[in-house]
């Protein structure tokens, strides 16, 4: 083995050789992807992260390949052939050989398919045990098994290409933001626990018994302190931690591209991020987004419009299928004979519900006749909605040629006037199906947003997962600053307590907090939020008024956020920023199905590490040293 690596250095990687390399003597290292023994000849597909090269161990090389005579002895080639007879899948080997043409046996499916390498000498670095599953992209092995043996799973070409895409995103980010005058600065992982927002992971402090650090869920407060300190423009590719349930696009530890600017406004932040995204797509995919967005800018949509038309603050704009808000139409007709809607109309008429914010609504979505969905398919769509908390069923109505409703529980009770008004408001045509949902605004929006996406997939407007070669960006802007909790009759920060209200809404902080909008924004790509941020509060007096709405007294604010409040009083510039989700962005660009496919060592759906077995129980002595008792 010492001859290889010490004397024979690798000359090429396995995916690099081409027809232009014929006649070269090369040294390759890699893994045995497959082996085929044809008697005197053994063919091996040698794999590394760049691809595959076919190598040939030919015992009768002297007669077949006289060109090898000047490069090899009979003993070397025969020794290599003897080794090839032992080789098995995933063994790690090194070879020296001559690049030759494959003649009429070329393989157009791989980039190296024009050539093969006649092996002169070889070595076996490691004899692998039989792998737990075949290392191939077409795999049906359960994900739990693949996560347990992730170091083997990561040899698959699809995952290696995904991590290469992620590498390119990293490099494009650093190059672009550095070119824009941003400094790459680090912030702590071990931080002070602050209430609100996501649930934190806690870390016991051994030298302060009974006290805990929190793992940072974001660098939010620290990056604001960089602005107070005068660093002006900051960025960081940073790990963040949130003790939340895993899902398709969420992991307990994740990576952000974190950015903060001083002396800035919302538009300037948008322009910087658009430039960054353009650079990332160019570097990672070779795609110039100017072909889709010639102005270099992404469209913007107010939060209220996004919720009204699509029931989501991250609408997928690759297709249409908007929602239709029927609340006003239903109220104008006093519920139109439909018992549920009559009850709703009475609530608004009596003043039990506020007309200006409409906490209970009626919405519809029209499935066009061209979708040709059968009743069982419609029932399957409804079945998928049942997991949503608060969902009570989906009302449907199919339009007949005369505009009447069929297949509808409301057909007998609804007045002709309301039915015709709904048909007109929805723009529905004969054969179309109107799907209706009513109740609490939050539930209706969630149900109808999910239904919109499910219908689009049924109609083939978007694929089940992945981008489908469509890229649709959208800025969603100016959401409410506060969320109202009806049970406790209190307000909470919708994002965080340091978001700046829209200037003209500042007087509403005391008058009507529910109507206060703020300079917050999300960047949406194909229905996924890939970034979110805000312009921050730098005025201590407005900050105090926001805390007052949240029920946070001055002494409580000082105890929880004193270091930031003191910093803001020390001369804080206007500032704002954003964080892009590196994992979600990588997932979309790589056309992956879940975040786990773009994170090298992810957690399972149960937030466990199947490879190492973490989390694990610890010994009583360790707990005693930390002054912790497990109950």
C-alpha positions in Angstrom: 0.0 0.0 0.0 2.9 2.4 0.8 3.6 2.6 -3.0 0.2 4.2 -3.5 -0.3 7.5 -1.9 3.3 7.8 -0.8 4.8 7.3 -4.3 1.8 7.1 -6.7 -0.3 10.3 -6.2 -3.8 10.5 -7.5 -3.8 12.2 -11.0 -7.5 12.4 -11.6 -10.8 11.9 -9.9 -13.2 9.1 -11.2 -15.6 11.4 -13.0 -12.9 13.5 -14.8 -11.5 11.3 -17.6 -12.6 11.9 -21.2 -11.6 10.8 -24.7 -8.9 13.5 -24.8 -7.1 11.6 -22.0 -6.5 8.4 -24.1 -2.9 7.2 -23.9 -2.3 8.7 -20.4 -1.2 6.7 -17.5 -3.4 7.7 -14.5 -3.7 6.9 -10.8 -7.3 6.7 -9.4 -8.6 6.1 -5.9 -12.2 5.2 -5.0 -14.8 2.7 -4.0 -15.9 -0.4 -5.9 -19.4 0.5 -7.1 -19.8 -2.8 -9.0 -17.7 -5.7 -10.2 -18.3 -8.1 -13.1 -16.0 -11.1 -13.6 -15.8 -12.3 -17.2 -13.2 -15.0 -16.7 -9.9 -13.5 -17.9 -11.3 -10.0 -17.5 -12.7 -8.3 -14.4 -14.6 -5.1 -14.9 -15.0 -2.7 -12.0 -16.9 0.6 -11.8 -14.7 2.7 -9.6 -16.6 5.6 -7.9 -15.7 8.7 -6.0 -17.7 11.9 -5.4 -17.1 13.1 -9.0 -18.5 10.0 -10.8 -17.6 6.6 -12.1 -14.8 5.3 -14.3 -14.8 1.7 -15.7 -11.5 0.0 -15.0 -10.4 -3.3 -16.5 -8.2 -6.0 -14.9 -7.1 -8.2 -17.9 -5.0 -11.2 -17.2 -4.1 -11.6 -20.9 -3.1 -8.0 -21.4 0.2 -8.9 -23.3 -1.7 -10.4 -26.3 -4.7 -7.9 -26.3 -3.0 -4.7 -25.3 0.6 -4.5 -26.5 0.6 -0.8 -25.7 0.9 -1.7 -22.0 4.3 -3.3 -22.4 6.2 -0.1 -21.8 4.2 0.6 -18.7 3.8 -2.7 -16.9 5.4 -6.1 -16.2 3.5 -9.3 -16.5 3.9 -9.9 -12.7 2.3 -6.5 -11.9 -0.8 -7.1 -14.1 -1.3 -10.6 -12.9 -1.0 -9.5 -9.2 -3.6 -6.8 -9.9 -5.9 -9.4 -11.6 -5.6 -11.6 -8.5 -6.7 -8.7 -6.3 -9.6 -8.0 -8.6 -10.9 -11.5 -8.2 -11.2 -10.8 -4.4 -12.8 -7.3 -4.7 -16.4 -6.7 -3.6 -18.8 -3.8 -3.3 -17.6 -0.8 -1.4 -14.0 -2.0 -1.0 -11.6 1.0 -1.1 -8.9 0.6 -3.7 -6.2 2.4 -5.7 -5.1 1.7 -9.3 -2.5 2.8 -11.8 -3.5 2.2 -15.4 -3.6 3.3 -19.1 -6.6 5.2 -20.5 -8.0 3.6 -23.6 -11.0 4.0 -25.9 -14.0 1.7 -25.3 -14.5 1.5 -29.0 -18.0 0.2 -29.9 -18.8 -0.4 -26.3 -19.1 3.3 -25.2 -21.6 4.2 -22.5 -23.4 7.4 -23.3 -25.1 7.4 -19.9 -22.0 8.5 -18.0 -19.6 11.4 -18.8 -16.6 8.9 -18.7 -18.4 6.5 -21.1 -15.9 7.0 -24.0 -13.0 5.5 -22.1 -11.9 2.8 -19.7 -8.7 2.3 -17.7 -6.5 -0.9 -18.2 -5.1 -1.6 -14.8 -1.4 -2.0 -14.5 -1.2 -2.3 -10.7 -3.6 -2.0 -7.8 -3.8 -1.9 -4.1 -6.6 -2.6 -1.6 -6.9 0.1 1.1 -9.8 -1.4 2.9 -12.0 -4.5 2.7 -15.5 -3.4 3.5 -18.1 -5.6 5.0 -21.2 -6.3 2.9 -23.0 -2.9 2.8 -26.4 -2.7 4.6 -28.0 -1.6 1.3 -27.0 -1.0 -2.3 -25.3 2.3 -2.9 -27.5 3.5 -5.7 -30.0 6.3 -6.4 -32.8 3.9 -7.2 -33.3 2.7 -3.6 -36.2 1.5 -1.7 -34.4 0.9 1.7 -36.3 2.4 4.6 -35.1 5.9 5.5 -34.5 4.8 9.1 -31.9 2.2 8.0 -30.2 4.7 5.7 -30.0 7.3 8.5 -28.5 4.7 10.8 -25.8 4.1 8.2 -25.6 7.7 7.0 -21.9 7.4 6.1 -22.8 4.8 3.5 -26.0 6.5 2.4 -23.9 9.7 1.7 -22.0 7.8 -1.0 -25.0 7.9 -3.2 -24.6 10.2 -6.2 -27.8 12.1 -5.6 -26.8 13.0 -2.1 -23.3 13.9 -3.1 -24.6 16.2 -5.8 -27.0 17.8 -3.3 -24.1 18.6 -0.9 -22.1 19.9 -3.8 -25.0 22.3 -4.5 -25.0 23.3 -0.9 -21.2 24.0 -1.1 -21.8 26.2 -4.1 -24.5 28.1 -2.3 -22.1 28.7 0.6 -19.4 30.0 -1.7 -21.7 32.2 -3.7 -23.1 33.7 -0.5 -19.6 34.5 0.9 -18.4 36.0 -2.4 -21.4 38.1 -3.1 -22.0 39.5 0.4 -18.3 40.2 0.9 -18.4 42.1 -2.4 -21.3 44.1 -1.0 -19.2 45.3 2.0 -20.7 42.8 4.5 -18.4 41.4 7.2 -18.6 37.8 8.2 -18.8 37.9 12.0 -19.6 35.2 14.6 -22.1 35.2 17.4 -22.4 32.8 20.4 -24.3 29.6 20.5 -24.7 29.6 24.3 -26.9 32.5 25.0 -29.4 33.8 27.6 -32.9 32.2 27.5 -35.5 34.8 26.5 -39.2 34.1 26.5 -41.4 34.1 23.3 -40.7 32.7 19.9 -39.6 29.1 19.5 -38.9 26.7 22.3 -35.3 26.7 23.3 -32.9 23.9 24.0 -31.4 24.4 27.5 -27.8 23.7 28.5 -26.9 23.4 32.2 -24.1 25.6 33.4 -21.9 23.5 35.6 -20.1 26.4 37.2 -23.5 28.1 38.0 -25.5 25.3 39.6 -29.3 25.5 38.8 -28.8 27.9 36.0 -28.9 27.3 32.2 -27.8 28.6 28.9 -30.1 28.4 25.9 -28.9 27.3 22.4 -29.4 30.3 20.2 -32.5 29.9 18.0 -31.1 32.8 15.9 -28.4 35.4 16.3 -31.1 38.1 16.3 -30.1 40.2 19.4 -26.4 39.9 18.7 -26.5 41.0 15.1 -28.5 44.1 16.3 -25.6 44.7 18.8 -23.2 44.6 15.9 -25.1 47.4 14.3 -25.0 49.4 17.6 -21.3 48.7 17.7 -20.9 50.3 14.3 -20.0 47.3 12.1 -22.6 48.6 9.6 -23.0 45.4 7.5 -22.9 41.9 8.9 -23.5 38.4 7.6 -23.0 34.9 8.9 -23.7 31.3 7.8 -24.8 30.1 11.2 -26.3 27.1 13.0 -29.5 27.7 14.9 -31.5 25.5 17.3 -35.2 25.2 18.0 -36.8 22.5 20.2 -39.8 22.0 17.8 -41.4 19.0 16.1 -39.6 18.0 12.9 -41.5 18.1 9.6 -40.8 18.1 5.9 -39.0 21.5 5.9 -38.0 21.8 9.6 -35.1 20.3 11.7 -34.2 20.9 15.3 -30.8 22.3 14.2 -30.6 24.2 11.0 -28.5 26.7 9.1 -29.3 30.4 8.3 -27.7 32.9 6.0 -28.0 35.7 8.5 -27.7 39.4 7.4 -28.1 42.8 9.1 -27.6 46.3 7.7 -27.4 49.8 9.3 -28.9 53.0 7.9 -31.2 51.0 5.7 -34.8 50.5 4.8 -37.0 47.6 3.5 -36.3 48.4 -0.2 -32.5 48.4 0.2 -32.6 45.0 2.0 -34.8 43.6 -0.8 -32.3 44.7 -3.5 -29.4 43.2 -1.6 -31.2 39.8 -1.1 -32.4 39.7 -4.7 -28.8 40.2 -5.9 -27.7 37.4 -3.5 -30.3 35.0 -4.8 -29.4 35.8 -8.4 -25.8 35.0 -7.6 -26.7 31.7 -5.8 -28.8 30.5 -8.7 -26.1 31.3 -11.2 -23.4 29.6 -9.2 -25.4 26.5 -8.0 -27.6 25.8 -11.1 -26.0 27.9 -13.9 -29.4 29.6 -14.2 -29.6 33.4 -14.9 -32.8 34.5 -13.1 -32.8 37.6 -15.3 -34.5 35.4 -17.9 -37.5 35.1 -15.4 -37.1 38.5 -13.7 -35.6 41.0 -16.2 -35.8 43.9 -13.8 -33.7 41.9 -11.3 -36.5 42.3 -8.8 -39.1 39.9 -7.3 -42.8 40.9 -7.1 -44.2 42.1 -3.8 -47.6 41.4 -2.2 -49.0 42.7 1.1 -49.7 40.1 3.8 -53.4 40.9 3.8 -53.7 40.3 0.1 -51.7 37.0 0.4 -54.0 35.7 3.1 -57.1 36.9 1.4 -56.3 35.4 -2.0 -54.4 32.3 -1.0 -54.9 31.8 2.8 -51.2 31.7 3.3 -48.3 34.1 4.0 -46.2 31.8 1.7 -48.4 31.2 -1.3 -47.1 29.1 -4.2 -47.3 31.4 -7.2 -46.5 28.7 -9.8 -50.2 28.4 -10.4 -53.4 30.5 -9.9 -56.5 28.9 -8.2 -57.1 31.9 -5.9 -59.5 31.9 -2.9 -62.7 34.0 -3.0 -63.7 35.7 0.2 -67.5 35.4 0.4 -68.0 36.8 3.9 -69.5 40.1 2.8 -71.7 38.4 0.2 -73.1 36.0 2.8 -73.6 38.8 5.3 -75.4 40.9 2.7 -77.9 38.1 2.3 -78.3 37.4 6.0 -76.8 33.9 5.6 -79.1 33.2 2.6 -81.0 30.4 4.4 -78.0 28.3 5.2 -78.3 27.7 9.0 -74.5 28.0 9.7 -74.3 31.2 7.8 -77.5 32.7 9.3 -75.9 32.2 12.7 -72.7 33.8 11.5 -74.6 36.8 10.1 -76.4 37.2 13.4 -73.1 37.4 15.3 -71.9 40.2 13.1 -75.3 42.0 13.2 -75.4 41.9 17.0 -71.8 43.2 17.3 -70.5 39.9 18.9 -68.0 39.9 16.0 -66.1 42.9 14.8 -66.8 43.8 11.2 -63.5 45.6 10.6 -61.3 42.6 11.4 -63.8 39.7 10.6 -62.5 37.0 13.0 -64.9 34.5 11.3 -65.1 34.2 7.5 -66.5 32.3 4.5 -64.2 31.4 1.7 -64.4 29.4 -1.5 -62.1 27.9 -4.1 -63.2 26.8 -7.6 -62.0 23.5 -9.0 -62.5 23.9 -12.8 -64.5 21.3 -14.7 -61.3 20.6 -16.8 -59.8 19.0 -13.6 -62.3 16.2 -14.2 -62.1 15.1 -10.5 -64.4 12.3 -9.5 -66.4 12.1 -6.3 -63.9 9.6 -4.8 -61.0 11.9 -5.7 -62.8 14.8 -4.0 -63.4 12.7 -0.9 -59.7 11.9 -0.9 -58.9 15.6 -1.0 -61.2 16.1 2.0 -59.6 13.2 3.9 -56.2 14.9 3.6 -57.6 18.0 5.4 -58.8 16.1 8.5 -55.5 16.3 10.2 -55.9 20.1 10.5 -57.0 21.2 14.0 -60.5 22.7 13.9 -61.5 21.3 10.5 -65.1 20.3 10.5 -65.7 19.2 6.9 -65.6 20.6 3.4 -68.8 21.8 1.8 -69.0 21.4 -2.0 -71.3 22.4 -4.8 -71.2 21.4 -8.5 -72.7 23.8 -10.9 -75.3 22.5 -13.3 -75.9 24.1 -16.7 -78.7 26.3 -15.3 -76.5 27.5 -12.4 -78.1 25.4 -9.8 -76.1 23.4 -7.3 -75.8 19.6 -7.3 -73.9 17.3 -4.9 -74.2 20.0 -2.2 -75.7 19.8 1.3 -76.7 23.5 0.9 -78.7 22.9 -2.4 -82.1 22.7 -0.6 -81.7 25.5 2.0 -79.7 28.2 0.2 -81.7 31.1 -1.4 -81.6 31.6 -5.1 -80.3 35.1 -4.6 -77.3 34.0 -2.5 -76.5 31.0 -4.8 -76.4 33.3 -7.8 -74.3 35.9 -6.0 -71.8 33.2 -5.0 -71.6 31.8 -8.5 -71.0 35.4 -9.8 -68.4 36.2 -7.1 -66.5 33.0 -7.8 -66.8 33.3 -11.6 -67.9 29.7 -11.6 -69.1 28.0 -14.8 -71.1 24.8 -15.5 -69.2 21.7 -14.4 -67.0 23.7 -11.9 -67.0 22.6 -8.3 -67.1 25.3 -5.6 -65.5 24.2 -2.3 -66.6 26.2 0.7 -65.1 26.6 4.2 -66.3 28.8 7.0 -65.5 29.5 10.7 -62.5 31.0 12.5 -60.3 32.9 10.1 -57.1 31.1 11.0 -58.7 27.6 10.5 -60.4 28.6 7.2 -57.1 30.0 5.8 -55.2 26.9 6.8 -57.8 24.5 5.3 -58.2 26.4 2.1 -54.4 27.0 1.6 -53.8 23.2 2.0 -56.7 22.5 -0.3 -55.4 24.9 -3.0 -52.0 23.0 -3.0 -53.6 19.6 -3.0 -55.9 20.5 -6.0 -52.9 21.9 -7.9 -51.1 18.6 -7.5 -54.2 16.6 -8.6 -54.4 18.8 -11.7 -50.7 18.4 -12.5 -50.0 22.1 -12.1 -47.1 21.4 -9.8 -45.3 18.1 -9.0 -45.8 16.2 -5.8 -42.5 17.6 -4.6 -39.7 19.6 -6.2 -39.6 22.6 -8.4 -40.8 21.1 -11.7 -38.5 23.5 -13.5 -40.6 26.5 -12.4 -39.3 29.2 -10.1 -41.7 31.7 -8.6 -40.4 34.2 -6.0 -42.5 36.6 -4.0 -42.0 39.1 -1.2 -44.8 39.1 1.3 -44.8 42.4 3.2 -46.3 44.4 6.1 -48.0 41.7 8.3 -49.6 42.5 11.7 -47.2 43.3 14.4 -49.3 41.5 17.0 -51.3 38.3 17.3 -54.4 38.4 19.5 -55.2 35.5 21.9 -59.0 35.3 22.3 -58.7 32.9 25.3 -56.4 35.2 27.4 -57.5 38.5 25.8 -53.8 39.4 25.3 -51.5 40.3 22.5 -48.2 38.5 21.6 -45.5 39.5 19.1 -46.3 37.9 15.8 -42.5 37.8 14.9 -40.5 39.4 17.7 -40.9 42.4 20.0 -38.2 44.4 18.2 -39.9 44.8 14.8 -40.7 48.4 13.8 -44.3 49.4 13.2 -45.2 51.1 10.0 -44.8 54.8 10.8 -48.4 55.8 10.2 -49.6 52.9 12.4 -47.6 54.0 15.5 -50.6 55.9 16.9 -52.6 52.7 16.8 -50.4 51.0 19.4 -52.6 52.3 22.2 -55.8 52.8 20.1 -56.1 49.5 18.2 -53.1 47.2 18.4 -54.8 44.5 16.2 -54.6 46.8 13.2 -50.9 47.7 13.6 -48.8 46.5 10.6 -45.0 46.4 10.6 -41.9 46.5 8.4 -41.6 42.7 8.3 -41.2 40.6 5.2 -40.8 37.1 4.0 -39.2 35.8 0.8 -41.2 33.0 -0.7 -40.1 30.5 -3.3 -42.5 27.9 -4.7 -44.7 28.0 -1.6 -41.8 27.8 0.9 -40.6 30.6 3.1 -36.9 30.7 2.3 -36.2 33.9 4.2 -37.7 36.3 6.7 -36.7 39.5 8.5 -37.7 43.0 9.5 -36.7 46.6 10.0 -35.9 46.8 13.7 -37.0 49.2 16.4 -34.1 51.5 17.3 -36.2 54.1 19.1 -36.4 53.2 22.9 -39.7 55.1 23.4 -41.5 53.2 20.6 -40.0 50.0 22.0 -41.4 50.8 25.4 -44.9 51.3 23.9 -44.7 48.0 22.0 -43.7 46.3 25.3 -46.7 47.9 26.9 -49.1 46.3 24.3 -47.5 42.9 25.1 -48.0 43.4 28.8 -44.3 43.7 29.5 -43.6 46.2 32.3 -40.5 48.3 32.3 -38.8 46.3 35.0 -39.7 43.0 33.3 -38.3 44.3 30.0 -35.1 45.3 31.7 -34.8 41.9 33.3 -35.4 40.0 30.1 -33.8 42.3 27.4 -31.8 44.8 29.5 -28.6 44.4 27.6 -30.3 45.2 24.2 -32.4 48.0 25.6 -29.3 49.6 27.2 -27.5 49.2 23.8 -30.3 50.9 22.0 -30.0 53.9 24.4 -26.3 54.2 23.7 -26.7 55.4 20.1 -28.3 52.8 17.8 -28.5 53.5 14.1 -31.7 52.6 12.1 -31.1 49.0 11.1 -32.8 45.9 9.7 -32.0 42.5 8.4 -33.1 39.1 7.2 -32.2 35.4 7.5 -32.4 33.0 4.6 -33.0 29.3 5.4 -29.9 27.6 3.9 -31.5 24.1 4.3 -34.8 25.0 2.6 -33.0 26.9 -0.2 -30.7 23.8 -0.7 -33.7 21.5 -0.7 -35.5 23.5 -3.4 -32.4 24.0 -5.6 -31.4 20.3 -5.4 -35.0 19.2 -6.1 -34.9 17.1 -2.9 -38.0 15.8 -1.1 -37.1 16.7 2.5 -34.6 18.7 4.5 -33.0 15.5 5.5 -31.8 15.0 2.0 -29.7 18.2 2.1 -28.3 18.0 5.6 -25.3 15.7 5.9 -26.2 14.2 9.3 -29.9 15.0 9.9 -32.2 14.1 12.8 -35.1 11.7 12.2 -38.8 12.7 12.4 -38.6 12.1 16.1 -35.6 14.5 16.4 -33.2 11.6 17.2 -29.8 10.8 15.7 -30.2 7.2 14.5 -26.5 6.9 13.6 -25.1 7.7 17.0 -28.1 6.9 19.1 -28.4 10.5 20.5 -30.0 11.6 22.7 -28.8 9.2 25.4 -29.2 8.9 29.2 -26.3 10.1 31.3 -24.9 8.7 34.5 -26.2 9.8 37.8 -22.7 11.2 38.7 -22.9 13.6 35.7 -26.3 14.9 36.7 -25.1 15.3 40.3 -22.1 17.4 39.1 -24.6 19.6 37.2 -26.9 19.8 40.2 -29.7 18.3 38.0 -32.3 15.7 39.1 -34.2 13.7 36.5 -37.9 13.2 37.3 
